[in-house]
Amino acid sequence: VQLQASGGGLVQGGGSLRLSCRASGMILSVFSSATVSWYRQSPGQQRDLAARFTPGTSSHYADSVKGRFTISRDNSKRTVYLEMNSLRPEDTGVYYCNFDTYGGMYWGQGIQVTVSS
């Protein structure tokens, strides 16, 4: 299984980005039952949870992104998304997708998001 993240880049404050994380080689039953998360690591900071989706429950968001970020998934594409709106300079950092499955835990490669003021 490999997680391939994409969609990062440079955006002006107030703008939007959508991150994607595709799980290659993951069968549907594993993907659909996985808890999926997006973490971010700002410069000089630890890696913190930004958003999480656990099947059968409501999504969870860090207070700092609540109302601006939305996590979603497309089972048919084995892909998880993070829609980020009203971006702020403090959202700058490296974003990581994470899959917690009954077969193990997987991390995507970090993807840089830079928000200019």
N, C-alpha and C positions, 0 to 999 in steps of 0.2 A: 504494500500500500504506500502510495506517495500522495502528499498533499501539495498542490500547486496553487499558490496565491497570485493574484494579479489585481490591477486596478488602482494602484497607488499613484502618487505623483505630487505635483505642486499645484496648489489652488489658492486663490485669494480668499481672505476671510469673508464669510457669508456664503461661500460656494458649496458645492456638493461633490462627493465622490462615491463610487460604489466599488467596494472590494469584493472579490470573488475568491473562493477556495474550492478547488475541485479535488475530489478524492479518487485518484486513479487506482484501479484494482480492488476497490471495496465493493463487496456484494451488497445488494439492496437491503437485505435484512439487517446487516450490520450498520449500514449507513442510516437507515430509517429509525433505528433504535438508539443511535448515538446521541450523547449530549455534546452539542457543538458550541464552541465559544470563540470569541475574538478577544485577544489580549492586546494591550499596547504598552510600549515602553518608551517613555519620554526621555530626552537626554538627561543623563545623570540620575534617573529614577529607576525603581524596580519595575518589573513587568506586572501590570495590574489588569484585572478583568474589566473589559468594557461592556460586553454583552454575552449572554448565554441563553441557549435554547435547549430545554430538556423535554423530550416527547411526553405529552400528557400533562404538562404544566404550562404556565404562562412564562413568557420570556422575562429574563432579568437583565436590568441595565444598571450600570454605575450611575450614581446621582449626577455626575458631571456630564453624562451624555443623554440622560433620560429626556425624551421628547424630541431629540434631534437625530438619534441613531435608531435604526431598525434592523434586526437580524431576521433572516428568512432562509429558507432552504428549498431546493428543487430536487426531490428524490430521483426523478428520472434522469437528471443530469449529474447526480452525485455531487452537487455543488451547494455551498453555503454562501450567503451574501451578507454584507454589512453595508446598508445604505446610510450614508453620513450626510446630513444636511446642516445648514447654518454653521458651517465649520468655523472654528476659532483658532487663533495661533496656538493656544494651549492644547489643541488636539494633535499638534505635531508630534510625530514619533514613529517608531517601527511597530507595525501591527502584525500579530501572529494569529493564525487560525489553529484551533485545537479540536481534535475529535477524541472523546472519551468513550470507548466502545467496550463491549464485553470481551473483545479479542485483544485489547491493548489500547494504549494512548498514542496519539500521533500529533505531530506538530508540523505546520507548514513553515516554509522559509519566511523570514521576516520581510515585510514590504513597507517601504518608506512612504509616509504621508507628511507633506510639509504644507503648512497653512501660513500664508504671508499676511501681514497686517496691512 
